[in-house]
């Protein structure tokens, strides 16, 4: 792979008032926004819709772009969208073992730090699109988390 190539990812802000939907990951003890990378042949919109459906069970409609985030060390560009839920219900799966709506003022301690920054950017300036460089390693490394195998958690 060319060292100048970046991985493109899409993320979703799903809101209930001033609360944001997070899912608890099955591979780390960490909360996250529904998000993930584009697959070959996909548009960014298709990637967004697929990732949200896979991670939450929800069908959504993108309302607007709220952030563009570049991470040099991970070679990734993330496009964050505010979305509206059209249908579906939150469904546990192989990527999410718990769901919760959290106030942006009281996010979990083990919420992915870069994702937290993105959420706070949105709530601090809802009119602008954030364009920002984010530095540092993967969230699991930043939080000092170890990967674990499958587990079952009831909500």
N, C-alpha and C positions, 0 to 999 in steps of 0.2 A: 504494500500500500504506500502511496506517495505520502511523504511526511507533511505535505501542505494540505492534504485532504482532511475534512472534518466530517464527523458523524452528525446527522441532523435528527433532532428529536422534537416531539410535540408534547406539551403538558396541558392539563385542564384545571381551571379553577371552577369548582362546583360549589355554589354558595347557597346558604339559607340565611338570609339577613347578613349579619356580620360574622357568620360562622362558615368555615371552609371544610369541605369533605376531605378526609384523609383516609388512607387504608394502611393497615399494619402489614408489613411485608412478612412473607413466610420464610425467607432466607436469612434475615437479620431481625433483631429486636429493634425495628425502626419504623416510624410512620413516614408516609410519602404521599405526594400528589399522584393522581393517575397520570402516567406519562411513559414515554418510551420512544425508541428510535424508528425511523422510517425503514421499511423493507424495500428491496429492489422493485422498481416499477410503481411504487406508491407515490401519491401526492402527499403533501403535508396534511391536508384535510383528511385523507383516507387513513393516514397513520394515527391522527388524533382520535378519530371515531373508533378505529379498531382497538387502540390501547385502552380507551375509556371502557369500551364494551368488555374487553378481556379482563380488566382489573376490577371492574365494579358491577358489571351486568347491566349498566345503564346505556340507553341510546340518547345521545346528546346532539345539540346543534350549536356550532360555534357562533358566538355573538360578536366578539371582537378580539383582536390581538392586543394583549396587555403587556407583553415583555419579550425582548430578544436578549438572550444571555449566551455569552461565549466563554468557554473555559479552555484556555491554551493548553494546560497540562493534560487534560483529558481529550483534547481535540474534539470538542462537541459544541454545537450550537443548538440551543433549546428555544423554541418558540412557544410562549405560554399564552393560552387563550382562555377568556371568560366564556363559559358555555352554559346552555340552558338544558335541563333534563326534559326530554320528550316522552320517554317511556322506560319501562323496565323496573326492576327492583334490585337493591343491593344484594349481591350473591357472593358468598364465600367461594374461593377458588384456589388454584395452585400458586397464585401470586399474592393473595390477600386473605388473611385469617381473621380480620376484624375491621370494622368501619367505625368512624366517628366524625361528628361535626364539631369542630373546635373554634372557639373565639380566636381571632388573630391576636388578641391580647394575652391569651393563655394557651399557647401551643405546647405540645408535649416536649419534654426535655430531649427525647430521642427522635425528634423530627429532623429529617435531612437538612443540614445547615444551609445549603444553597437553595433548597426549596423554601425554607423559612424566609430567607432574604427576598425571594420572589413574591411570596405572599405579603410580606410587610411592604414591599414596594407598591404593590397594587393598592393596599388599604391606605397608604400614606398619600397617594396621588392617583385617584381613579380616572382622571381625565387624560393623562399622558401615557404613552407607551414607553416603558422602561427599556433602555438599551444600555447594557452593562457587561463588563468583563468580570467573571468570577474566577477566583484563583483557588488552587489547592487540590488535594487528592479527593478520591471518592468519599462520600458521606460516611460510609461504614468505617473507613480509616480515621476520619476526623473524630468520630464518636468513640473510637476504640472498640468497635463491635466485632465479634467473631461470628463467622457463618455457622449456621446450624442446619440440621436436616429438617425434614417435614415435621410438623406438629399440628395438633388440632386444638382449636380454641373456639369456644361457643360464645356467640354474642347474645 
